Amino acid sequence: MSGIAELRANSSATIDATIIAISPVRDVTTSRGPSQVADATLQDSTGTIQLTLWGDDIKRFSVGQKIRISDGWVKDFRGKLQISAGRSGTISIQP
C-alpha cells in the first residue's frame, strides 16, 4: 500500500484515502460515445490526488467517504498526477 506522496506516473497503485471534494459532473464525448465524468479529490496523511470518476461511479461516491483503490492506474494529466481504477482495478468504500 502506498501513500499518495509516493505515487508515480505510469504505474499501478493501491491506496486508502478520503474523498474531500467532488467536481461538478461534465458531459464528454469519448471514443466509445457520450459519457459523464467528475473529478474527486482524494487525501491521505501524505498529500492529495485527483480520482477520475466515470458514469455510474459518480453517484456511488460522496464527500467524506473513505475509499480503497486497489490496482489503480496513476497517470500524469496536464502536469498533475491522477489515479483511476484503470482496466483491472477496483474502488471500494471502506468502513
Residue pairs with C-beta under 8 A, 6 or more apart in sequence:
1 14
1 15
1 16
2 13
2 14
2 15
3 15
3 44
3 45
3 46
3 47
4 15
4 17
4 42
4 43
4 44
4 46
4 47
4 48
4 49
5 46
5 47
6 46
7 13
7 15
7 49
7 74
7 81
7 83
8 74
9 74
9 75
9 76
9 81
10 74
10 75
10 76
11 73
11 74
12 71
12 72
12 73
12 74
12 86
12 89
13 69
13 71
13 72
13 73
13 74
13 83
14 68
14 69
14 70
14 71
14 72
15 42
15 44
15 68
15 69
15 72
15 83
16 44
16 66
16 67
16 68
16 94
17 42
17 43
17 44
17 49
17 66
17 67
17 69
18 42
18 43
18 44
18 64
18 65
18 66
18 67
19 40
19 41
19 42
19 51
19 61
19 62
19 63
19 64
19 65
19 67
20 41
20 42
20 43
20 48
20 63
21 40
21 41
21 63
22 38
22 39
22 40
22 41
22 53
22 58
22 61
22 62
22 63
23 38
23 39
23 40
24 38
25 36
25 37
25 38
25 58
26 36
26 37
26 38
27 34
27 35
27 36
28 34
28 35
28 36
28 37
29 35
35 54
35 55
36 54
36 55
36 58
37 52
37 53
37 54
37 58
38 53
38 58
39 50
39 51
39 52
39 53
39 82
40 50
40 51
40 53
40 61
41 48
41 49
41 50
41 51
42 48
42 49
42 50
42 51
42 67
42 83
49 74
49 81
49 82
49 83
50 77
50 80
50 81
50 82
50 83
51 69
51 82
51 83
51 84
51 91
52 82
52 83
52 84
53 60
53 61
57 85
57 91
60 91
60 93
61 67
61 91
61 93
65 93
65 94
66 93
66 94
66 95
67 91
67 92
67 93
67 94
68 91
68 92
68 94
69 83
69 85
69 89
69 90
69 91
70 89
70 90
70 91
70 92
71 86
71 88
71 89
71 90
72 83
72 84
72 85
72 86
72 89
72 91
73 83
73 84
73 85
73 86
73 87
73 89
74 81
74 82
74 83
75 81
75 82
75 83
75 84
76 82
85 91
